[in-house]
Amino acid sequence: MIIRILLIVGLAATAWLVFLRRKRLPVHIVMVTGLLVTASAAVVFPDLTQAVAEFVGVGRGSDLVTYLSIVAVMFVLVHYYTKFVEQQEKITQLTRELAILRAELELAGRLPVPAPDAQHAPDAPDAPDAKDAKDAQDAKDARDAAKPAAAS
């Protein structure tokens, strides 16, 4: 008897949360209401699930509830996976459009191009160092000094 009370309270809490969100479509609210009423009937009258299970050819009512739950979970997973893929595609499209708009604004001179700031990444391997610049200049001077000697 205690489990029935807990299950009914859980279903009522679910219904309360669904109805708090007014942004849902009416068809969603009707579907959730029907599911909650059916679940409540199965909790209050467990013999009803046994009768339905025997009618459809399943051995026990609890097996029928398990099978229906698995199908419902698979439906929800596929539904949200497709929503996730659609969101990823929209984000990709928006990112591309934003990059194109920024490039067009930079070319038109309306958006300043940020200058690379070497002070923020002094340990970066590609950041030119004063020692590297001196070494490059020394190497250039050595090549320039060797050219006239080779020409003579």
C-alpha positions in Angstrom: 0.0 0.0 0.0 2.9 2.4 0.8 4.4 1.9 -2.7 1.1 2.8 -4.3 1.0 6.1 -2.3 4.6 6.9 -3.3 3.9 6.2 -6.9 0.8 8.3 -7.0 2.7 11.2 -5.3 5.5 10.8 -7.9 3.0 10.9 -10.8 1.2 13.9 -9.2 4.6 15.7 -8.9 5.3 15.0 -12.5 1.9 16.3 -13.6 2.5 19.5 -11.5 5.9 20.1 -13.2 4.4 19.6 -16.7 1.6 22.0 -16.0 3.9 24.6 -14.6 5.5 24.9 -18.0 2.9 26.8 -20.0 5.1 27.0 -23.0 4.2 23.4 -24.0 1.9 22.8 -26.9 -1.6 21.6 -26.0 -1.0 18.3 -27.7 1.9 17.7 -25.4 -0.1 18.4 -22.3 -2.9 16.1 -23.5 -0.4 13.3 -24.2 1.3 13.7 -20.8 -2.1 13.8 -19.1 -3.2 10.6 -20.8 0.1 8.9 -19.9 -0.2 10.0 -16.3 -3.8 8.9 -16.0 -3.0 5.5 -17.5 0.0 5.2 -15.1 -2.2 6.1 -12.2 -4.8 3.6 -13.2 -2.1 0.9 -13.4 -0.9 1.8 -9.9 -4.4 1.9 -8.3 -5.8 -1.1 -10.2 -2.8 -3.5 -10.9 -5.3 -6.3 -12.0 -6.1 -4.0 -14.9 -2.6 -4.3 -16.3 -2.8 -8.1 -15.9 -6.0 -8.2 -17.9 -4.6 -6.0 -20.7 -1.4 -8.1 -20.7 -3.4 -11.3 -21.2 -5.4 -9.6 -23.9 -2.3 -8.6 -25.9 -0.5 -11.9 -25.3 2.0 -11.0 -22.6 2.3 -13.2 -19.6 2.2 -10.7 -16.7 1.0 -7.1 -16.3 4.4 -6.1 -15.0 6.1 -7.4 -18.2 3.7 -5.4 -20.2 4.5 -2.2 -18.2 8.2 -3.0 -18.7 7.9 -3.5 -22.5 5.9 -0.3 -22.9 8.4 1.6 -20.7 11.3 0.4 -22.9 9.5 1.5 -26.1 8.7 4.9 -24.5 12.3 5.4 -23.4 13.6 4.6 -26.9 11.1 7.0 -28.4 12.3 9.8 -26.1 16.0 9.0 -26.8 15.5 9.1 -30.5 13.4 12.3 -30.2 16.0 14.2 -28.2 18.9 12.9 -30.3 17.3 14.3 -33.5 16.7 17.6 -31.6 20.4 17.6 -30.6 21.5 17.0 -34.2 19.3 19.8 -35.4 20.7 22.2 -32.8 24.2 21.3 -33.8 23.4 22.1 -37.4 21.9 25.4 -36.5 24.9 26.3 -34.4 27.2 25.4 -37.2 25.2 27.5 -39.7 25.1 30.5 -37.3 28.9 30.3 -36.7 29.6 30.3 -40.4 27.3 33.3 -41.0 28.9 35.2 -38.1 32.4 34.5 -39.5 31.4 35.7 -43.0 29.8 38.8 -41.6 32.9 39.6 -39.5 35.1 39.1 -42.5 32.9 41.4 -44.6 32.9 44.1 -41.9 36.7 43.9 -41.6 37.2 44.2 -45.4 34.8 47.2 -45.4 36.8 48.8 -42.6 33.9 49.0 -40.2 35.3 46.5 -37.8 38.8 47.0 -36.5 41.1 44.0 -36.9 42.5 43.2 -33.5 46.2 43.3 -33.4 48.0 40.2 -32.2 49.1 40.7 -28.6 52.4 39.0 -27.9 52.4 40.0 -24.3 49.6 37.6 -23.5 51.5 34.5 -24.7 55.3 35.0 -24.0 55.8 31.2 -23.7 54.2 30.4 -27.0 56.6 28.7 -29.4 55.7 30.9 -32.4 56.0 34.2 -30.5 59.1 36.0 -31.8 61.7 36.5 -29.0 64.3 39.3 -28.9 67.0 36.7 -28.9 65.5 35.0 -32.0 65.4 38.3 -33.8 69.1 39.0 -32.9 70.1 35.5 -34.0 68.2 36.0 -37.3 70.0 39.4 -37.8 73.4 37.8 -37.0 72.7 35.0 -39.5 71.8 37.6 -42.2 74.9 39.7 -41.4 77.1 36.6 -41.8 75.5 35.7 -45.1 75.9 39.3 -46.3 79.6 39.3 -45.2 80.2 36.0 -47.0 78.8 37.2 -50.4 81.5 39.8 -51.2 84.3 37.4 -50.2 82.9 34.7 -52.5 82.6 37.2 -55.4 86.3 38.3 -55.2 
